Amino acid sequence: MGAGDPTDDFWDLIRKIRFNKHRQVELTDCGCGLGITLKGAEERGIPLRGVDLAKRRGQHKAVEQLDATMLSWGPTRWPLICRPDGSGWCHDVITKARQQGASAIYIGVARNYERDLSRFRTRRLKGVFGEEDERAWIIRPLKKDRV
């Protein structure tokens, strides 16, 4: 997840989204780096896809070298964005996901909210999701009549 390791609140959130009784949602960890979150999900038996632009030494074998802005999203396929690097790609992924009917989950430190999420209508989720006091926000899709 970047500098802050996921907390129990993080894993509870991922389970709740993935295994919702109304519909199962496939999450893709976008910009997953070495795949530390993928490894943690694997250890917990939680299906999670991970994509990153770069191939890195020590990267988890399941990390796919893909541009997250090129993926397709929908009501059961959501991006998970954990501690993005600030280059702006997360805004593009969230915008595309919303246009395609998907929600997005953003995990990050509060000081990056303005940079990454201020243009979206968000809802902050209860809990602390990383060891560096990371918080979580959900960004809902656009209404169909506005797409």
Summary of the structure (lengths in Angstrom):
residues: 147
radius of gyration: 14.1
end to end distance: 31.3
largest distance: 45.2
contacts: 447
relative contact order: 0.20
helix: 30%
strand: 23%
